[in-house]
Amino acid sequence: MESSRAVGRRTRRSPRRPLLYTALASVAIVGATAGGTAYVKAQAHSGSGTVSSAATSSGSHSTATTTQEAAVAKPVVDLDEQLADAMKSVGVTGEQKMSAAVLDLESGDSAAYGDGAFDTASIVKVDILATLLLQHEKAGTQLSAQEKAYATTMIENSDNASASALWNIIGKASGLDAANEEFGLTGTEGGDGALWGLTQTTAADQLTLLQQVFGDDSELGEASRSYLQGLMGQIEADQHWGVSAAADGSQWALKNGWLPRSTTGLWDINSIGRVTVDGHAYLVAVLSKGNSTQAKGISLVEAAAKAAVSVFTGQDASPTASASADATSAAVAR
């Protein structure tokens, strides 16, 4: 949803970048002993080689080594750099701008590409429901039957009226921002007044939100996470596009957002969710703006999602035509 009037924005906090996890394969440790200095070298190895050590008298040394050759330290992998290389195949053109982030749920490794803030459009509906669930948990209450009805149509059908109703219930932007502070989102600001679709966010923040929904280390309880996951896994058929393009067809759960801007005629197209490839789960967030048509925006987002996941899977991320791009042509903000 959108208003043609100018929308004021509050100062945004700096977005938090996902961390990369790296390790070196060998470490040298030096320790002092009463009889002199003993050097113990712990080396990465395969097989069943053992490590032994002994301290000698002053003036002599001994070394402890494995029974195999010393392994060469593994190079540090820059996943952000690899993701940037993968994105070269995506083909951002004209006024298009795009940002993406991906996380391997098993290893915790993550990567991000691009920066800056984007309109959420309807992906904010995940944040709205997460906020509502957190508020109920803190109050020790359950969702009402009406709230559940709103939540179902808001996520599964991307219904705007239901989103507006829950936006009011959570306290609009102030309620969303307060929950996001607890969730760890540092670059997201709720839209002014009734304009929830113009909430500003970053790909890194959307990855953090997805971790709250799909990860174990979450401010949300297990029941709330399962509830939200279930709704995101049952979206209606005409919205089966976006990050799901990166899945192998077995499992995915997502929320898409699309919004034509009245001031420019260009489209915001976003998609966030969890995808599974060969039994391995990944969280993916792709945000874009400046798309000349909805279909071109969908194609961009799907190509970016595939490229992001390919950093971890090594699979071909060549762009393919989206079967659903032409099917979702209704010019309505969602």
KOLNUMAR-163813 format. One record per residue: residue in one letter; x, y, z of N, C-alpha, C in turn. Coordinates in steps of 0.05 Angstrom, whole numbers, padded with zeros to 5 digits, always signed. Each point is the difference from the previous one (the first is absolute). Layout:
% residues N
aXYZXYZXYZ;...
END
This chain:
% residues 334
m+00017-00024+00000-00017+00024+00000+00018+00024+00000;e-00011+00023-00009+00017+00023-00004-00017+00025-00002;s+00012+00022+00009-00013+00026-00003+00017+00018-00017;s-00012+00017-00016+00016+00017-00018+00012+00023+00015;r-00008+00005+00025+00011+00022+00015+00028-00007+00009;a+00015+00021+00005+00027-00004+00010-00001-00013+00027;v+00018-00019+00004+00000-00015+00025+00025+00006+00015;g-00002+00010+00025+00023+00007+00016+00012-00025+00010;r+00026+00000+00005+00014-00023+00010+00016+00007+00024;r+00000-00017+00019+00018+00003+00023+00028-00008-00007;t+00019+00009+00016+00028-00008-00005+00003-00029+00005;r+00012-00014-00019+00003-00029+00002+00026-00007+00013;r-00001-00022+00016+00025-00010+00012+00016-00014-00021;s+00026-00002+00004+00018-00014-00019-00007-00030+00001;p-00003-00012-00024-00007-00029-00001+00023-00017+00009;r-00007-00022+00013+00020-00018+00009+00006-00020-00022;r+00025-00005-00006+00008-00019-00020+00002-00028+00012;p-00007-00020-00015+00003-00027+00010+00029-00007+00004;l+00007-00017+00019+00027-00007+00006+00008-00024-00017;l+00026-00001-00007+00011-00022-00014+00016-00017+00020;y-00001-00026-00003+00014-00017+00019+00023-00014-00016;t+00025+00005+00009+00023-00012-00013+00017-00013+00020;a+00017-00018-00009+00018-00014+00018+00026-00007-00014;l+00022-00001+00015+00026-00009-00010+00004-00029+00008;a+00014-00014-00016+00003-00029+00005+00023-00007+00018;s+00018+00018+00007+00021-00007+00018+00007+00022+00019;v+00008-00006+00025+00006+00020+00020+00025-00008+00014;a+00019+00018+00004+00024-00006+00015-00002+00010+00028;i+00006-00016+00020-00003+00007+00028+00027-00002+00013;v+00009+00020+00015+00026+00000+00014-00005+00002+00029;g+00011-00018+00017-00004+00000+00028+00026-00002+00015;a+00002+00011+00023+00024-00001+00016-00002-00022+00021;t+00022-00015+00004+00001-00021+00020+00023+00006+00020;a+00000-00015+00022+00021+00005+00020+00028-00007-00011;g+00002-00020-00018+00026-00008-00010+00008+00014-00025;g-00016+00017-00010+00007+00014-00025-00026+00006-00015;t+00001+00002-00026-00023+00006-00017-00008-00023-00017;a-00025-00007+00001-00010-00022-00016-00018+00011-00021;y+00003-00008-00025-00016+00010-00022-00019-00022-00009;v-00025+00006+00001-00021-00020-00008-00015+00011-00024;k+00001-00015-00022-00014+00009-00025-00024-00017-00005;a-00023+00012+00000-00025-00014-00006-00006+00003-00030;q-00001-00021-00015-00003+00001-00029-00025-00013-00009;a-00014+00012-00020-00023-00012-00011+00008-00025-00016;h-00014-00022+00003+00008-00024-00014-00025-00018-00004;s+00004-00019-00017-00021-00021-00004+00012-00026+00009;g-00017-00020+00004+00009-00026+00009+00002-00001+00030;s+00018-00017+00010+00001-00005+00029+00026+00008+00012;g+00015+00019-00012+00025+00008+00011-00003+00012+00028;t+00019-00004+00018-00002+00010+00027+00021+00021+00005;v-00004+00016+00020+00018+00022+00007+00011-00006+00028;s+00026+00002+00003+00013-00004+00026+00019+00023+00006;s+00007+00005+00025+00018+00022+00006+00016-00008+00024;a+00024+00013+00003+00017-00005+00023+00016+00025+00006;a+00005+00006+00025+00016+00023+00008+00028-00011+00005;t+00021+00015-00009+00027-00008+00004+00014+00019+00019;s+00024-00007+00008+00016+00017+00018+00008+00025-00014;s+00010+00020+00016+00007+00026-00010+00021-00003-00022;g-00004+00015-00022+00020+00000-00021-00007-00019-00022;s-00020-00017+00003-00008-00018-00021-00030+00002-00004;h-00009-00008-00024-00028+00002-00007-00010-00026-00012;s-00026-00004+00002-00012-00023-00014-00026+00010-00013;t-00008-00012-00021-00024+00008-00014-00020-00023-00001;a-00026+00007+00001-00021-00020-00002-00013+00003-00027;t-00001-00020-00016-00012+00002-00026-00019-00023-00004;t-00016+00002-00020-00017-00023-00007+00017-00019-00016;t-00010-00024-00006+00014-00020-00015-00002+00006-00030;q-00015+00021-00007-00003+00007-00028+00013+00026-00006;e+00002+00007-00026+00012+00026-00008-00017+00023+00010;a+00013+00022+00006-00015+00024+00009-00019+00009-00022;a-00024+00005+00008-00020+00010-00019+00004+00030-00005;v-00005+00008-00024+00002+00028-00007-00026+00014+00009;a+00002+00023+00012-00023+00015+00010-00020+00005-00023;k-00025-00005+00006-00021+00006-00020-00003+00029-00004;p-00005+00009-00024-00003+00029-00005-00026+00010+00012;v+00000+00025+00009-00024+00013+00010-00018+00005-00024;v-00026-00007+00003-00019+00003-00022-00017+00025+00005;d+00000+00018-00018-00016+00025+00001-00027-00006-00014;l-00020-00007+00015-00026-00007-00013-00014+00025-00012;d+00004+00023+00012-00011+00025-00012+00012+00004-00029;e+00026-00005-00002+00013+00003-00026-00010-00021-00020;q-00004-00024+00009-00011-00021-00017-00028+00007-00009;l-00016+00011+00019-00027+00007-00008+00000+00023-00020;a+00018+00019+00003+00002+00022-00019+00007-00011-00028;d+00017-00019-00001+00007-00013-00025-00024-00014-00013;a-00015-00014+00017-00023-00014-00010-00021+00019-00010;m-00002+00023+00011-00021+00019-00008+00006+00013-00027;k+00025-00003-00010+00006+00011-00026-00016-00013-00022;s-00010-00024+00005-00016-00014-00021-00030+00008+00001;v-00008+00015+00020-00028+00007+00004-00010+00020-00020;g+00016+00019-00007-00007+00019-00021-00018+00023+00009;v+00008+00015+00020-00015+00024+00008+00004+00021-00022;t-00023+00011-00009+00002+00020-00022-00017+00025+00006;g+00006+00021-00015-00015+00025+00002-00001+00011+00028;e-00024+00005+00010-00003+00011+00027-00003-00021+00022;q+00003-00024-00007-00003-00022+00020+00022+00002+00021;k-00008-00005+00025+00019-00003+00022-00008-00024+00016;m+00020-00015+00009-00007-00025+00013+00020-00006+00023;s-00010-00012+00021+00017-00009+00022-00009-00027+00009;a+00019-00017+00009-00007-00027+00007+00017-00009+00024;a-00011-00019+00015+00015-00012+00022-00009-00029+00002;v+00019-00017+00008-00005-00029+00002+00014-00012+00024;l-00012-00019+00013+00012-00013+00024-00004-00030-00002;d+00021-00015+00005-00001-00029+00002-00008-00007+00028;l-00024-00011+00003-00011-00006+00027+00017-00020+00016;e+00013-00018-00015+00016-00021+00014+00026+00011+00011;s+00015+00014-00017+00027+00010+00008-00001+00027+00013;g-00021+00016-00006-00001+00027+00011+00015+00020-00017;d+00013-00009-00022+00014+00018-00019-00020+00016-00015;s+00007+00025-00006-00018+00018-00014+00015+00018-00018;a-00014+00012-00019+00011+00019-00018-00020+00021-00008;a+00009+00024-00007-00018+00022-00007+00011+00015-00024;y-00018+00010-00016+00007+00015-00024-00017+00025-00002;g+00012+00023-00006-00014+00025-00002-00007+00011+00027;d-00009+00025+00000-00008+00013+00025-00021+00020-00006;g-00005+00017+00020-00021+00020-00004-00027-00011+00009;a-00020+00018+00003-00026-00007+00010-00020-00003-00024;f-00019-00017+00004-00020-00006-00020-00028+00001+00012;d-00021+00006-00015-00027-00003+00009-00005-00029+00004;t-00014-00007+00022-00006-00028+00004-00022-00011-00018;a-00020+00018-00006-00025-00010-00012-00010-00022+00019;s-00010-00023-00011-00014-00019+00017+00018-00019+00016;i+00026+00001-00004+00016-00018+00017-00001+00009+00029;v-00008+00025+00005-00003+00010+00028-00022-00015+00015;k-00017-00014-00015-00021-00015+00013+00011-00022+00018;v+00024-00011-00007+00013-00020+00018+00008+00014+00026;d+00011+00024-00003+00008+00016+00024-00024+00008+00017;i-00022+00007-00013-00024+00007+00015-00010-00023+00017;l-00001-00024-00012-00010-00023+00015+00020-00008+00021;a+00026+00001-00005+00020-00006+00020-00002+00019+00024;t-00006+00025-00006-00004+00020+00021-00024-00007+00017;l-00022-00006-00013-00025-00008+00014+00005-00024+00018;l+00014-00020-00010+00005-00024+00015+00018+00006+00024;l+00020+00017-00004+00017+00007+00022-00015+00016+00022;q-00018+00018-00009-00016+00015+00020-00018-00019+00016;h-00012-00020-00013-00017-00019+00015+00017-00017+00019;e+00023-00008-00009+00018-00016+00018+00007+00016+00025;k+00007+00025-00003+00008+00017+00022-00023+00005+00019;a-00024+00001-00011-00024+00004+00016-00011-00026+00011;g+00010-00022-00009-00011-00026+00009-00027-00006-00011;t-00006+00010-00024-00027-00004-00012+00003-00015-00026;q-00023-00008-00011-00001-00014-00026-00013+00018-00021;l+00006-00005-00025-00014+00014-00021-00030-00005+00000;s-00015+00020-00004-00029-00004-00002-00007-00013-00026;a-00025-00009-00002-00010-00013-00024+00002+00020-00024;q-00007+00025+00006+00001+00020-00021+00028+00006-00009;e+00019+00001+00019+00028+00005-00007+00011-00023-00016;k-00008-00025+00006+00009-00023-00015-00011+00002-00029;a-00025+00008-00002-00011+00003-00027+00015+00021-00016;y+00006+00023+00013+00015+00020-00014+00028-00010-00008;a+00013-00014+00019+00027-00010-00005+00000-00020-00024;t-00019-00017-00002-00001-00019-00022-00003+00013-00027;t-00019+00018-00002-00004+00013-00026+00022+00020-00007;m+00012+00012+00021+00023+00018-00004+00024-00014-00012;i+00007-00023+00011+00024-00014-00010-00006-00017-00024;e-00021-00017+00001-00005-00019-00022-00011+00014-00025;n-00017+00020+00004-00012+00014-00023+00011+00028-00005;s+00018+00009+00018+00011+00027-00001-00022+00021+00000;d-00020-00004+00017-00023+00018+00001+00008+00026+00015;n-00004+00022-00014+00008+00026+00012-00018+00009+00022;a-00026-00005-00002-00019+00008+00022+00007-00014+00026;s+00007-00025-00002+00008-00015+00024+00026+00012+00012;a+00019+00007-00018+00025+00012+00009-00005+00026+00014;s-00018+00016-00011-00006+00026+00013-00013-00004+00027;a-00017-00020+00003-00013-00005+00026+00021-00008+00021;l+00019-00018-00008+00020-00009+00020+00021+00022+00005;w+00005+00017-00021+00018+00023+00004-00011+00018+00022;n-00025+00005+00000-00013+00016+00021+00002-00014+00027;i-00005-00026+00000+00000-00015+00025+00028+00001+00014;i+00021-00002-00016+00027-00001+00012+00010+00028+00008;g-00015+00021-00008+00009+00027+00007+00015+00013-00022;k-00005-00009-00025+00012+00012-00024+00030+00000+00002;a+00013+00021-00010+00030+00000-00002+00013-00002+00027;s-00011+00012+00021+00013-00001+00026+00000-00028+00011;g-00021-00015-00004-00001-00028+00009+00020-00017-00016;l+00001+00004-00026+00018-00015-00017+00029+00006+00007;d+00006+00025+00003+00028+00008+00007+00009-00011+00027;a-00018+00000+00019+00007-00011+00027+00006-00029-00002;a-00016-00015-00015+00005-00029-00003+00026-00005-00015;n+00004+00016-00021+00024-00003-00016+00026+00005+00016;e-00002+00017+00019+00023+00005+00017+00007-00025+00016;e-00021-00015+00009+00005-00025+00014+00009-00022-00019;f-00010+00001-00025+00008-00020-00020+00028+00004-00010;g+00011+00024+00004+00027+00006-00010+00001+00013-00027;l-00022+00010-00010+00000+00015-00025+00009+00028+00005;t+00022+00009-00013+00011+00026+00005-00003+00020-00022;g-00011-00009-00023-00002+00018-00023-00028+00001-00011;t-00020-00005+00017-00028-00001-00009-00017+00021+00015;e-00016+00015-00014-00017+00021+00012-00028-00003-00011;g-00020-00002+00019-00027-00003-00008-00011+00023-00017;g-00018-00005-00018-00011+00021-00017-00017+00019+00016;d-00002+00024-00010-00015+00021+00014-00030-00005-00001;g-00014+00005+00022-00029-00002+00001-00009-00028-00009;a-00018+00000-00019-00011-00026-00010+00017-00013-00022;l+00022+00013-00007+00016-00010-00023+00020-00021+00007;w-00011-00023+00009+00018-00022+00008+00017-00010-00024;g-00010+00002-00024+00014-00010-00024+00025+00017-00006;l+00001+00024+00012+00024+00017-00005+00020-00001+00023;t-00003-00021+00017+00020-00006+00020+00027-00003-00015;q+00021+00011+00011+00026-00002-00013+00017-00022+00014;t+00014-00015-00016+00016-00022+00011+00025-00006-00017;t+00016-00018+00009+00024-00009-00015-00001-00030-00003;a+00016-00011-00019+00001-00029-00003+00012-00013+00024;a+00020+00013+00012+00012-00011+00025-00021-00002+00022;d-00017+00020+00003-00020-00001+00021-00021-00021-00006;q-00007-00004-00025-00020-00021-00007+00012-00028+00006;l+00026-00003-00003+00012-00025+00007-00001-00005+00030;t+00003+00022+00015-00002-00002+00030-00029-00007+00007;l-00019+00012-00013-00028-00007+00005-00006-00029-00006;l+00010-00010-00022-00004-00028-00007+00012-00018+00021;q+00023+00007+00011+00011-00016+00022-00018-00001+00024;q-00014+00022+00005-00020+00000+00022-00023-00019-00006;v-00007-00003-00025-00022-00018-00007+00009-00029-00003;f+00023-00004-00012+00008-00028-00007+00023-00010+00017;g+00013+00017+00016+00023-00009+00016-00009-00008+00028;d+00019-00013+00014-00006-00009+00028+00006+00023+00019;d+00019+00017-00006+00008+00022+00018-00018+00024-00006;s-00024+00000+00011-00020+00020-00008-00014+00011+00025;e-00010+00024-00003-00016+00012+00021-00028-00012+00001;l-00007-00013-00022-00027-00013-00002+00002-00028+00010;g-00021-00009+00013-00002-00028+00010-00004-00019-00023;e+00004-00026+00005-00002-00020-00020-00028-00001-00013;a-00021+00003+00015-00027+00000-00011-00005+00023-00019;s+00010+00024+00007-00003+00023-00017+00016-00004-00026;r+00024-00010+00002+00016-00005-00024-00013-00020-00019;s-00010-00021+00012-00013-00021-00016-00025+00011-00014;y-00015+00017+00014-00024+00012-00011+00007+00017-00025;l+00020+00017+00003+00007+00018-00022+00012-00016-00023;q+00017-00020+00006+00011-00016-00021-00022-00014-00016;g-00020-00010+00014-00022-00014-00013-00015+00017-00020;l-00005+00025+00008-00014+00018-00018+00017+00007-00024;m+00026+00004+00004+00018+00007-00022+00004-00024-00019;g-00006-00024+00009+00002-00023-00017-00026-00007-00015;q-00021+00017+00004-00026-00005-00013-00010+00024-00015;i+00017+00016-00011-00009+00023-00015-00015-00009-00026;e-00018+00017-00010-00017-00008-00022+00017-00003-00025;a-00010-00016-00019+00015-00009-00024+00011+00023-00017;d-00015+00022-00002+00010+00022-00018+00023+00015+00012;q+00008-00007+00024+00024+00012+00013+00023-00019+00003;h-00001-00022-00015+00022-00020+00001+00023+00009-00018;w+00012+00022+00008+00024+00010-00015+00018+00014+00020;g+00023+00009-00008+00018+00014+00018+00023-00019+00008;v+00007+00000+00026+00023-00016+00009-00005-00030-00004;s-00024-00008-00004-00006-00028-00004+00014-00010-00026;a+00008+00018-00018+00014-00008-00024+00026-00013+00006;a+00011+00006+00024+00026-00012+00008-00002-00027+00012;a-00025-00009+00007-00004-00026+00013+00001-00022-00021;d+00003-00025+00009+00001-00022-00018-00028-00012-00005;g-00020+00015+00010-00028-00009-00004-00011-00015+00023;s+00017-00008+00020-00010-00016+00022-00014+00017+00022;q+00014+00020+00010-00012+00016+00022+00008+00029-00003;w-00020+00017+00006+00006+00029+00002-00023+00013+00015;a+00006+00023+00011-00021+00016+00014+00008+00029-00004;l-00018+00017-00009+00008+00027-00007-00022+00020+00003;k+00007+00025-00004-00019+00022-00002+00012+00020-00021;n-00017+00007-00019+00008+00018-00021-00013+00028+00004;g+00011+00020-00012-00011+00026+00000+00003+00014-00027;w-00020+00013-00009+00002+00015-00026-00017+00025+00002;l+00012+00021-00010-00012+00027+00003+00008+00019-00022;p-00019+00009-00017+00006+00020-00020+00000+00027+00012;r+00021+00015-00004+00002+00027+00012-00014+00021-00018;s-00019+00015+00011-00015+00019-00016+00017+00023-00010;t+00021+00006+00015+00017+00023-00007+00018-00006-00024;t+00007-00026-00004+00019-00007-00022-00012-00020-00020;g-00020-00015+00009-00010-00021-00017+00017-00025+00001;l+00021+00000+00016+00018-00023+00003-00009-00018+00023;w+00009-00024-00001-00009-00021+00019+00020-00007+00021;d-00009-00003+00025+00015-00013+00021-00008-00029+00000;i+00019-00018-00002-00005-00029+00001+00019-00012+00021;n-00012-00014+00020+00016-00011+00021-00009-00029+00006;s+00018-00016+00011-00007-00027+00008+00019-00009+00022;i-00012-00012+00021+00016-00011+00023-00010-00027+00007;g+00017-00018+00010-00009-00026+00008+00022-00020+00005;r-00009-00025+00004+00018-00022+00003-00003-00019-00023;v+00022-00009-00011+00000-00020-00022+00017-00024+00007;t-00006-00022-00012+00015-00025+00005+00012-00010-00026;v+00026-00007+00001+00014-00011-00023+00014-00025+00009;d-00007-00023-00011+00013-00025+00008-00001-00005+00030;g-00023+00007+00012-00003-00004+00029+00013+00021+00017;h+00012+00020-00011+00014+00021+00014-00016+00026-00001;a-00005+00012+00023-00017+00024+00001+00016+00026+00000;y-00010+00020-00015+00012+00026-00002-00021+00021+00004;l+00007+00022+00014-00017+00023+00002+00009+00020-00021;v-00019+00012-00015+00007+00018-00022-00018+00024+00000;a+00012+00024-00003-00015+00024-00003+00010+00016-00024;v-00018+00007-00018+00007+00016-00023-00019+00024-00002;l+00011+00024-00001-00016+00024-00002+00008+00015-00026;s-00020+00011-00014+00006+00015-00024-00019+00023-00004;k+00010+00020-00016-00017+00023-00007+00009+00010-00027;g-00017+00018-00012+00007+00011-00026-00005-00019-00023;n-00017-00020+00004-00007-00019-00021-00021+00012-00019;s+00005-00002-00026-00019+00013-00019-00027-00015-00001;t+00000-00026+00005-00025-00015+00002+00002-00020+00023;q-00023-00010+00008-00001-00019+00021+00015-00026-00009;a-00005-00008-00024+00013-00025-00010+00030+00002+00000;k+00011+00023-00008+00029+00003+00000+00011+00000+00028;g-00015+00011+00019+00008+00000+00027+00001-00028+00012;i-00021-00016-00007-00001-00028+00009+00024-00016-00011;s+00006+00004-00025+00022-00014-00013+00027+00008+00014;l+00003+00025+00007+00024+00010+00013+00003-00013+00028;v-00022+00000+00015+00001-00012+00027+00006-00030-00001;e-00013-00014-00019+00005-00029-00001+00029-00006-00008;a+00011+00015-00019+00027-00004-00008+00019+00006+00023;a-00005+00021+00015+00016+00007+00023-00001-00021+00022;a-00024-00011+00004-00002-00021+00021+00016-00025-00008;k-00002-00008-00025+00016-00023-00009+00029+00005+00002;a+00009+00024-00007+00028+00007+00001+00010+00000+00029;a-00017+00010+00019+00007+00000+00028+00005-00028+00011;v-00019-00018-00006+00002-00027+00011+00023-00015-00013;s+00006+00006-00026+00021-00014-00014+00027+00004+00013;v+00004+00022+00016+00025+00005+00014+00006-00024+00019;f-00021-00011+00011+00003-00022+00019-00003-00028-00013;t-00016-00002-00021-00005-00026-00012+00018-00006-00023;g+00011+00021-00013+00016-00003-00024-00015-00008-00025;q-00027+00001+00002-00016-00007-00023-00002+00024-00020;d-00007-00007-00024-00003+00020-00021-00022+00019+00007;a+00007+00026-00002-00020+00021+00007-00009+00016-00025;s+00002-00012-00023-00007+00014-00025-00030+00008+00001;p-00006+00025-00007-00028+00009+00001-00018-00017-00018;t-00024-00006+00009-00020-00013-00016-00026+00016+00001;a-00016-00003-00020-00025+00014-00001-00018-00009+00022;s-00014+00019+00013-00018-00007+00022-00027-00007-00012;a-00010-00023+00008-00026-00009-00010-00023+00017+00011;s+00006+00013+00023-00021+00015+00013+00002+00030-00005;a+00020+00009-00013+00004+00028-00004-00022+00013-00015;d-00010-00014-00021-00022+00012-00016-00027-00005+00013;a-00001-00019+00019-00026-00006+00013-00007+00021+00021;t+00019+00013+00011-00006+00020+00022+00002+00028-00012;s-00020+00008-00014+00001+00025-00014-00019+00021+00011;a-00014-00006+00022-00019+00019+00011+00016+00023+00013;a-00006+00024-00009+00015+00024+00010-00012+00009+00026;v+00004-00016+00021-00010+00007+00027+00023-00003+00020;a+00001+00019+00018+00022-00001+00020-00005-00023+00019;r+00020-00017+00003-00001-00022+00019+00027-00005+00012;
END
